[in-house]
C-alpha cells in the first residue's frame, strides 16, 4: 500500500535536514483557499488540511530546489498527461525504443522534463539504466529524490480531485527563499537506486522523520525519500490523511475511516496493480 503524507512535523521543523527555508512558513497566499466545499461529496476536514499543507510545501523553497523549480516540476507532472511522446511511450511494448521528445509546459531543462514526465506517465517501467542516465545527465541524487517527492505530491492531490469530480487546484505562487541544502550525514548508498537514511543512522537533524519511521525497522517505502528528510515527512503527512497514520496501520481490525480496512486494502491493492506498483 502506497500512501503519502506531510504534516505539522513538516511545517514547523527546526532541524537542518528538516528545515523549511524561506520566509513564509506560516502561510502562503492563496493556499488557504484550497477547499473541497464545492465538491459533490463531503471531504474530511483533516484530508483537506493535509492537501493545503501539501500545496504550501510545493510553494516553499525545498531542501535542494527553490520554489520556482518545485512548482515547475508540479506543472510538468500535470503536462505529462497531455504529452504525445509520453502517450506513445506508454503504448509501446518498451518505452525505451520510442523516438521523439516531450512537450514541455515549462522552461525546465530537457533532462528534468524527461525525468518528471517519465515518473508521472510510466513509473512502472523505470529501470536502473534509465536512472543511471538521469544521473549522468547532470541531475544530482538529492535533486532527483526531491523531484520524485514533488511529482508524487502533485499526482496524489490531482488524482484525488479527479476522483471526486472537481477541477484541479491552481498551483500556488512561489515563495522566496533559498533551499536549505542539508544532506543527512548518515545516508548510505547500496540498498536502492538512491541513498537512504536508516533509522539507526538518524541524528537530531532529521527529527522530522519521527512521523515517518513509526517502527524500529520501517518499511522501505518509508525510507525511500529519506535522503531528503523533509520530502519524506511531507509525503507521509499526506499518507496519514489519505490512508492511515503509521501507528494505526498494524491495527487491521480497527475502523478509522468510512470504509473498513478490508475494503481499503482491496482498493489499494487494485490501484497498485493497475499502476504496476509491485511494492
Ligand atoms: Zn512527456
Boltz pocket constraint, residues with backbone or C-beta under 6 A from the ligand:
constraints:
  - pocket:
      binder: B
      contacts: [[A, 79], [A, 80], [A, 83], [A, 84], [A, 85], [A, 86], [A, 87], [A, 101], [A, 102], [A, 103], [A, 113], [A, 117], [A, 118]]
      max_distance: 6.0
